[in-house]
Amino acid sequence: MNPEVIKCLIIGSGPAGYTAAIYAARAGLQPILYQGLQPGGQLTITNDVENYPGYRDGVNGPQMMEDFKAQAERFGADIRYGIATNVDFSGKPLMVTIDDNQTLAAHTVIIATGASAKWLGIESEARLNGNGVSACAVCDGFFYRNQEVAIVGAGDTACEEATYLANLCSKVYMIVRRHEMRASQVMQNRVKNNPKIEIIWNAVTEEILGEHAVEGVRIKNMVTGENQEIPVTGFFVAIGHDPNSKIFVDYINHDEQGYLRTIPGSTKTNIDGVFACGDVQDNEYRQAVTAAGTGCMAALDAERYLAANEIH
């Protein structure tokens, strides 16, 4: 059976993927977008989004992604359910396998598969996710102004997010598993010298307290074995992200964490016709608005590539 030939294939359906679909559809590229394992991306587990332009009163995360999807479909984007399970970028056209059984031949591929936050893996964390538990202080810290919160992590990101929260919250408890941090010294000094941040060393999270919303956290001292309960209304997890890039790394240049590398000032990868946008190539900002911006860039880059190669 001959593979379906696609002018512009978009893999992933968060702000980057949907924005790429909007621009590609308006440019007449007849884009086909596969939504992936989590249609709508990480925003589907975010209750309230208040920092995206145009939503004056804020918007529910899943609703926002439905709005993006509807706008893409309005311009003719073909949005499908399915997961990209394998790729072969060794020649042209670019070959992509969907759900292990359908092969597509694409003239351009836009990778917008995002990144997944790492979690502690405890039951209460999953149950209260979106109800006081968050993996993004910049996204959700605003809701905890003048309240006491906790954050778990020991790297630069955790220090940066603890400092951000300290600008909003009355108190930030920083839970660190060991007796030292892995963050750079300048970031360590920043949190250690902030009077609103209290670092709790040698501690692990046993349980996040609360039935329907976060009311506190129970931690265990790894040295003494003693438990301690801290009353907080917000619990932030800052132990890193994993880019959803596994099927691409044999072909696409990437950093040591797996984030895809793009040519500065563009979304172009080392493979002609393959573009990367959103959190799969951004380990710095990881915001909906920046992801959408690179989704726009990817569609424009794909349009120019197709024109330059006279693919109609």
SULHUFEN-V632304 format. One record per run of one state. SS is the DSSP state (h for helix, s for strand, l for the rest). FROM is the first residue (numbers start at 1). LEN is the number of residues. Records with the same first field share a line. If there is no record, write none. Layout:
SS: FROM-LEN / FROM-LEN
This chain:
l: 1-3 / 12-3 / 27-5 / 35-6 / 46-2 / 50-9 / 75-3 / 81-3 / 89-5 / 99-3 / 112-3 / 118-5 / 128-1 / 130-3 / 135-2 / 145-3 / 153-3 / 167-4 / 176-9 / 193-4 / 201-2 / 210-6 / 222-5 / 231-3 / 238-3 / 244-10 / 255-5 / 261-7 / 269-5 / 277-1 / 281-7 / 309-4
s: 4-8 / 32-3 / 48-2 / 59-2 / 78-3 / 84-5 / 94-5 / 102-10 / 115-3 / 129-1 / 133-2 / 148-5 / 171-5 / 197-4 / 203-7 / 216-6 / 227-4 / 234-4 / 241-3 / 254-1 / 260-1 / 268-1 / 274-3
h: 15-12 / 41-5 / 61-14 / 123-5 / 137-8 / 156-11 / 185-8 / 278-3 / 288-21
